[in-house]
Amino acid sequence: MKCTLLLLSTALFAILARAEDLPATLMTKPGKLLASEDFAQQPPPPEGSTALFASGFKGWRCNVVPRGGHWEAVDGTFKGAENPEMHHPATASIGFDFKNVIITCEVRLLDVPLEGRKTRFFGVRTCDTKDYVCSIFLNEAGMRIQKDDNDHGGPDVAVPLGALAAPIKLGEWQKVTFEILGDEMVGTLNGHSLTGQHPLIAEDKKSVMFVSGVEGSVRHLRVWEALPNPDWAKNKAALPPPPPAK
């Protein structure tokens, strides 16, 4: 009987913990949990090729080029610090196949010297087999969402899809949710959301990347399969309009 009760309690705890972990979303509903990382220890090296951003590797890839700074798992957080001499953001990627996802995490901008950089920032990016697809970036002024396209037959270009003026205090954790469904994305910072649309967003994706300009941390990473939300039309109507297309 005690064993049965223990098993039931364990199962109930797992269900409650998962329910508490479910993200608050606007465009999508969470399906299968695809990735979960609490950075209790340094992520292991990746399996497979890491020649490109998303060339088939599985697991974590952190700064395979020396100019990109370094990452360290400390007390349940993953801290990225760029190389101040190179002014190149620290990058870390987790590789797996996906298309429509909900990414949730907490991000913190750290109060360290800028060392010549004009601003500090932290980005959450998705990548396909060629290069970047779309991103959320946080800086001290707030959040922006953008479509990225660095290697798709055209010039290097990042197209802004929306910006949110919401000053961020250094050293404090910010809740970030990143929804992708088809050719649309929604970025949410501490409950305030923006949406944008572009055909490139619908590409099949191979990895999620963190980008740390100067120094920043991330924790409580969860990636869920994204399913359609029947309330999206109503939710979208309440959001600020995106900027004119460029």
N, C-alpha and C positions, 0 to 999 in steps of 0.2 A: 504493500500500500504506500509506504513512504517513497519507494522508488517511482511508483506511478505518479504520485503527487509532485515529485521533483521534476519528472519529465514534463508534466503538464505546466508547471510553473515556468520551466525553461522555455517551452514553446510559446507560452503567453507573453513572456518577457520579450522574446524575439519579435513577435507580432507587434507589440506595443512600441518597441524600439524602431521598427521599420515604419510604423504609422507616423511616429514623431519625426522621422527623417524625411517623409514625403514633402516635396517642394510645393510652395504656393505658386501656381502658374496661371497664365492668362490664355495663351494660344493652344496649349497642349495639356495632356494628362499623362502622368508617369505610368509606364508599363514595366518591363523587365529592368532590373538593376544591372547595368552593364559593367560598371567599374566603381570601386569604393576604396578610398585611401585615407587613413588617418595619420600617416607619417610617424608611426611609432618607432620606426627605424629607417635607416637609409635605404631607399629603393634599390633593388638588385639591378645589375646591368641588363640591358635589353638582349633579346634573342633575335637573330636575323640581321640583315643588312641595315646599316645606319648611314648610308652614303648620302641620302637625301632626307628631307623633312619627314616623308611618309613612305619610305621605300620597302615596307613589309616588315618592319621590326615590331616585336610585341614586348609589352612591359615598358620600363622607363628608359629614356635616353636623356642624359644631362650633359650639356656643354661638351660636345665632341670636338670642338675647336677651342684652342687655348684662349682666344680673344674674348670668349663669351662669359668670363667670370666663373662662378661656381655656385653650387647648391648644396645645402646641408639640412638634414632632418634633425630638428631640435625640439624636444618636449612637445611632440604632436604637431609641429608646424614645419613647413618646408620653406626655407629662406634662400632667396636668390640674390646674389650681389654681383654687379657687373665689374669688369676690370676697368678701373678709373683711367688707366693710361690709354685704353682703346676706345672708351665711350661706346662700347657695344653691349646691348642688354644681355643679361643672363637668361638663357633659354633652357627649358626642360619640357620634355614631351612624353606622353604615355600613348603607346601605339596599339590600336585595335580598329576593327572595321565597323563603321556606322554610317548612318545617313541622317535620320531624324532623332535628335536627342534633347534631353534637358540636362544641363550641367549646373550643379550648385556647389558653392564653396564660400569660404570667408577669406577676405583679402585685407592685408594691412600694409600701408605705406610707412616705411621706417624713417625716423628723423635722424638722418645722417648727412654729412656734408655733400653738396651736389658735385663737388670736384670738377667744376667747369661745365657740367650739363645744365641746360636752362630750366628743365623741369624734371620731376620724378614721376614715374608711372608704373602701372602693373597691368598686363594684358592677359586675357584668356582667349586663345585662338583655336580655330579648327583648321586642319590641313588636309589636302587631298594628295594624290600621288605626284602632283607637279609642284605645288607650293601652298601658300596660305589661301583660305577661302573667305572666312569672315571672323570678326573679332569684337570683343568688348575691351575697352581700355579705361582705366581709372587714373585720374591724377588729382591734385589737390583741389581743382575746380569742380570736379564731379565725374561724369561718365560720358563716353561717346561710343556709338556702335558704328561699324564700318564694314563694307565689302572690300576684301583684299584681293589683289590679282597681280602677283609679281612674275608669273611665268606662264601666261596663257595666250601667247601669240601677240601680245601688245606691250606697251611700255609699262614700267613699274608704276602702279597707281593704287592708291587707297581712296575709295569713294565714301565720304561720310554719309551715313544713313540717319543719324540723329545725335543730338547732344543734350545732356541734362546738367544744368547748373545746380550743383549741390555740394558745397564746400566740404571737404573731407579732412578730419583732424588726423594729423600724423600719429602713428602708434595705436590707433583704434581700429578694431575689426569692422569690416564692412561686408554685408551680406549680398552676394551676387548670384543671380540666376540668369542662365543663358538658354533660351528656347530656340530650337531650329526645327522647322517643319516645311518640307518642300522648298520653295524659294523665298520663304519669309523667316525672319529672326526677331526675337524679342529679348531685349536686355533689361534687367531689373536690378536696381541698386537700392537696397534698404526700402523696398516696397514701392519705389517710383520707377515706371517703365517707359521704354521707347520701343518702337517697332520699325523695321525696314524691310525692303523687298528687292531682290535682284536675282536673275537667273543663275548666277554662279553659286549662290547659296545652296542650290539643290544638288550640287556635285556629291558623288560618293566620297566619304571622308575616311582618313586612315589614322588620324591622331589628334589629340588635344594638347596644345602647347601653352605653357606659362611663359610670360615675358616680363622680366623685372628690370626696369630702368633705375639705376642707382642701387636701391636695395628695398626689397619687399618680401612679404611672407604670405603663404596660403595654407589653409587647413580645412579639414572636413570636406574633402572632395567626394562628390557623388555624381555619377553619370547614369541617367535613366533613358531607356527607350522612350521616345515621344509619340504619343497617340493623339489624334485630333480631339479638341475640346469643342463640344457643341455650342458653348457660350462665347466662342471667340469673336464672332461678329459684334455682339453686344459689348464685349470687353474692349475690342479694338476701337469702337466708336468713341470711347471715353478717353482714349490716349491722345497726346498732342500729335498734330500732323507731322510727317517727315519733311525734311527740307526739299526744295526743288531738285529734280534729277540733274546730274551734271554729265 
